[in-house]
């Protein structure tokens, strides 16, 4: 610890991202990246971009991308906000909408950035335990609160909440902002975006990192009532008026306009997810129902930490959290069919030695 740090820095417990080792080539199934390249339209858009324009600042409101997102979701531009990845959009939400006298609510097992943001922005929070099957039960969220946030499907458990349940939350808590983090919704669920037209307290956040194959360009966005969007813009313009660079804006427009490529990419991943789930089940794993581009699984005869280490030594990376209630689970990103086969083959070898 440094004597020059501010008091808040001393108290922070930063988020730990999935490892990105450089010591060798790995089958990388640990950070929920898309195994397929971006749409060919993205490559073409970047190739034809006038590089001389990079001497200028990008559009601070990302107007072209905002309009493209609004068109795609059949909504109005004033209901769309974009940021430097969905993590930044989420961070702005914590500053813009939470921090009231009542605590923010989110699941006890969920995206681990949420408590980090609470620490950074001084937001009081209360975690709501998942059920024994690691699902969210909205009946546990009837208490008074200063906001509610959760991923749908939840991460890392991969379990999905229905739109009816989300709508019920919006009705129960009309004076609280409900943030639904839909990073993985395109792989098996229905987006809550249509509900934002009926509930002014609902904000839905999505990303280009997963289903749009653009994790390297950091594009996230939120859709909701214009009052919520205005709140996000006020925070953004008090922090960084130019969050999205010019190339990201161009690439984002190209990606969201190629619906056929997007649908095919999602279909390939869900097909591989179903096959991998069946293969893991055949190896004795218990696999939770997944609506995401990953599965969450455990083996009754082999501890997850040992499997994680053995897989890493064999050249396959998966995610192990080592946290209470899920310390015997692995989160496995869906790769290409070849990558999934490599995983199952090495697991078969590892399990045979136990």
N, C-alpha and C positions, 0 to 999 in steps of 0.2 A: 504493500500500500504506500502511496505517495503522500507526503505532507502537503502537497500542493492541490490535492483533490478537494472538491467541494464536499460538504456533508452528504449530499445525496449520492455522489459517486461511491463513497465508502459503503453505502447501504445496498447498492445494486447487486442483483444476482443475474447477470446477463444471460440471454438466450444462447444455447449451444446448437449450432447448425449441424446437419449431417456431415460426417467427415468427408474430406476431399483429398485423400492421400495421393502423393505424387511418386511414391517409391517404386511402383510397378503398375502394370496394366491389370485392371480389375473388371469383372462383370459387375457393373455398378447398379445395384438395386436397393439403394439406401436413402435416396433423397426425393423420390417421387417425380423425377424428371420424365419427360416424354421420351421414349426410345426412338422416335421417328423425327426426321428433319422437319423444319417449318414448311409451309406451303411454298411451292415454286414461285408463286406470285410475290412472296416476300423477297426472295433472292433477286427477282427481276426489278422490283421496286428499289432495292438498295443499289443495284448495278446502275440504274438510270438516274439516281439522285445526283444533282449538281453539287459536287464537293465544295465548290466555291462558297456555297451557302452556309457551310459549317463555320465560317468566320462570324456569322450573325447568331444572335440568341434565338432559341426556338420559340415558337408560339407559346406564351405562358399559360394559356388556357387549353392548349392542344385541341383547338377548335375542329380541325378536320377529323381527328380521331373521335372526339366527343360526338360529332354528327354521325359518323359511321356506326358507332355503338348504339346511338339512339335509333338510327334507322333499322339496325339489326333486331333490336328488341321492341320495335314499334312504339317508341316513347319519344318524349321531347328532349332536346339537348339540355334544357335547364334542369332536367332530372338526372343528369349524368355528371360524375366527377371522375377524373383520372389522376393517377399518381405513380410514383416510382416503385412499382410492384405493389401487390395487395398488402404487404407488410406496412408500407408507409401509409396507405389508406387507412389501415386498421389503427395505426398510431395516431393519426389525426382524429379518428373517431373517439379514442380515449380522451383526448384533449378537448374535443368539441362537445361531447355529449355526456360524459361520465364525470365522476368526482363530486356528486351531490352528497347530501347528508346521509342518504341511504346507500347501502353497498351495491356494487355491481355484482350480478350473478352470472356464473358460468360453471360448467361441469368440473368435477374434481380431476377427471382424466380427459384432457382436451389439448388444444394447441398450446404449447408451453410458452409462447410469446405473451399470452394474455396476462399472467401474473408479473412478467417482466415489465410490461407497459404500465401496470398498476403501480409498481415500484417507482418507475421513472416519473410518472405524472402525479403521484400521490393520490391514487384512487383507492378508496376502501373497497374490498371485495369479499364475497362469500362464495365458496365452492359448494356445489350441490352434487352429492355422490351419484354416480351412475348406478343403475340397477345391477343385480348380480350377473345378468347377461351382457353387461357393459352397454346397455342402451340408455338413452335419455327418456325420462318420463316427465312430461310437462306438468303432471299433477304435483310434482315436487317444486314447481316454480310459482306457486300461488302466493308466496310471501311478498310483502312490500319490498320495493327495490329501487335503486337508482339507475337501472338499465339491465339488459340481458344480452349476452353475446355467446354464440356457439357456432362451430362449424357444422355444415350439413352437406354431405355426410360428415360425421364427427371424425376428428383425427386425434390419435392414431387408430381408433377402433374400427373405422370404416362403416359404421352403422348409420342408417338413414332415418330421418324424422319426416313424417308426412306433412303435406301442405296444410291439411286440416289442423294438425297440431300447432303449426306455426301461426295460422290464423287465430287459433284459440288464444295463444299467448298475446297476440296483438290486441285482441278484444279485452282480455283480462287486465292488461297493463297499458291502457291508452295514454297514460301520462309518462310512460317510460319509453326510451328508444330501444327497439329490438334490432340487434345487428345479427344478420345471418351471413356467415362466412362460407361462401360457396366455391371454394377453390377446386373441389372435386365433383361438382354437381353434374357435369357433362358425361360422367361415366356410369350413370345409373339412377339418377333422380330427376324430379321435376323442380325447376327453379322457382323460387318464391318471388321473382321479379314481377309477375303479373299482380301479385298482392299489393305491391307498392302503390298501385293506382287507387287502392281502396283504403289503405292505412297510412296516415301521415307519420306514424311513429316507426315504420319499418324501413330499414336500410339493408340492401343486399350488396355484398361485395364479391366480386369475381376477379380472376386473374388470367393473363395470357400465358402463364408459365407452364400450365399442365396440358389442357386439351388443345391449346393453340401452339404448343411446341416452342415457346419463346422465353424460357426461363432466363436466358442470358441477356435479354434486353430489359427486363424489369418493368412490366406494364401491368398495373392493376386499376380497377375502377369500381365505383359504387353507383347504385341506382336507387333513387328514393325521392321523396317530396322535395320540391325546390328549397324549402326552408332548411332541410338537412344538408342539401348540397351547398347552400350559402354558408352554413356553419363550417363545413369542410374547407371551402375556399377561403374563409377568413383565417382559419388556422394555417392553411398552406401559405397564404401570402404574408403571414407573420413568421414563416420559417424559411421557405424557399419558393420564390415565385416561378422558377423554371425547373420543375421536378422531372419533366420528361424530355429527353433530348430529341433533336430533330429526326435522327435515324429511327429511334424507337417509335415515334409518331407515324412515320411513313410505313414502317414494317407492320405496325399494329393495324393500320387501315387495310393493308393488303391481306393480312391474315384473317381479319373478321369478314372480309368480303368473299373469301373462298369457302363457301359453305360446304361444297361437295368434298373438298379435301378434309375439312374438319370432321365431317360425319364419318368418312371412311377411316380416319385415324382413330376416332373414338371406338368405332366398331372393332377394329383390329385389336385394340387394347382390351376391350371387354371380352372378346373371344378368348384372348390369351389368359385373361383373369379367370374365366370359367374353367379353362383347361388346367391352369396351374392349381386352382382350388381342388379340382378332382385329383390331380396327381399328388398333392400334399396330403389329402385325405387318405389316398391309397398308401401313403408312407406312414400313416398313423397319426397325423396331425389333426388337431381340432381347429377348424378355420371358421372365423366369424363371417356371417353374411356380409358381403362387401358391395357397396355402391360407388367405390372409388377406383383409382388406378393403382391400388395396392391391396394387399390382404394382411390380416392380423391373425396370427396363428400361434399355437403352442403344441408341444409334443408331451404326452404324459410320461414318457420314459427317458426324456433327455432335456436337461435344463436349457433354457433359451440362451443364457450367457455362454455356456459351453458350445452350443451350436453356432452362435455368432462368431466366437473365436476360431472354431474349426473351419467355418466357411471362409473367414477372412484369410486364414493361412492357406486355404486352397484357391484363393483368388476371386472370391465372391463376397461383395459387400452387401449386408442387409442392415437394418436399424434395430438396435437394442437400446431400450430406455432405462432399464434397471430401476424403475420407480414402483412404489407400493401399488399393489393390486395388478400390475401388468409386468412385474419383473420376470415372469416366465413366458412372455410373448415376444415374438419377432414381428416387425413390420417389414413386409417385402414388397418393393415396388414391382409393378408389372413391366417386364422388359419385352424384347422381341421374342418370338417363339424359340429361337436358338438360345437366347440368354436364359429363358425359363427352363429349357431342357438342361442347360449346364448346371443350373441351381439344383434341380431335382436329382440329377445324376450324382452330384457331389454330396447332397444330403443322403442319398441312398448308401453311398460308400461310408459316410460318417456314422450313420445309424447302425450299419452292419458291424461296426467296431465296438458298439456299446453293449 
